């Protein structure tokens, strides 16, 4: 199966704010993954944010909670 996520949806899951900047996404990905430094370039942080969004949505779905 393929999952599609809108940028706004990913930002809401990762930063709790749909209008977050790329820098905010980078920082939240760093914090959530407990990294020493924010992922570089911003595209790498975006890819990790999509993966986190997918994992969080899947976990919520398996728990029977609406994300």
C-alpha positions as CSV (number, residue, x, y, z in Angstrom):
1,X,0.0,0.0,0.0
2,X,1.0,3.6,-0.6
3,X,0.3,6.4,1.8
4,X,0.0,10.0,0.7
5,X,0.4,13.0,3.1
6,X,-0.1,16.7,2.4
7,X,2.6,19.0,3.6
8,X,0.2,20.7,6.0
9,X,-0.7,17.3,7.5
10,X,2.9,16.3,8.1
11,X,3.7,19.7,9.7
12,X,0.7,19.4,12.0
13,X,1.8,15.9,13.2
14,X,5.5,16.9,13.6
15,X,5.3,20.5,14.9
16,X,1.6,20.6,16.1
17,X,1.3,23.6,13.8
18,X,0.4,23.3,10.2
19,X,2.1,26.5,9.2
20,X,5.5,25.6,10.7
21,X,8.7,26.6,8.9
22,X,11.2,24.2,7.4
23,X,13.5,25.1,10.3
24,X,10.8,24.2,12.9
25,X,10.3,20.9,11.1
26,X,14.1,20.3,11.3
27,X,14.2,21.1,15.0
28,X,11.2,18.9,15.9
29,X,12.6,16.0,13.9
30,X,15.9,16.4,15.7
31,X,14.1,16.5,19.1
32,X,11.7,13.6,18.3
33,X,14.6,11.4,17.1
34,X,16.9,12.6,19.8
35,X,19.6,13.6,17.3
36,X,22.6,15.7,18.2
37,X,22.0,18.0,15.2
38,X,19.1,18.8,13.0
39,X,19.0,16.7,9.7
40,X,20.7,18.5,6.8
41,X,19.6,19.5,4.2
42,X,16.0,20.5,4.9
43,X,14.8,17.9,2.4
44,X,16.3,15.1,4.6
45,X,14.3,16.6,7.6
46,X,11.2,16.6,5.4
47,X,11.6,13.0,4.5
48,X,12.1,12.0,8.1
49,X,9.0,14.1,9.1
50,X,6.9,12.2,6.5
51,X,8.2,8.9,8.0
52,X,7.4,10.1,11.5
53,X,3.9,11.2,10.4
54,X,3.3,7.8,8.8
55,X,4.4,5.9,12.0
56,X,2.3,8.1,14.3
57,X,-0.8,7.7,12.1
58,X,-0.3,4.0,11.8
59,X,0.3,3.6,15.6
60,X,-2.9,5.6,16.3
61,X,-4.9,3.5,13.8
62,X,-3.7,0.2,15.3
63,X,-4.6,1.5,18.8
64,X,-8.1,2.4,17.5
65,X,-7.6,6.1,18.0
66,X,-8.4,8.7,15.4
67,X,-5.2,10.8,14.8
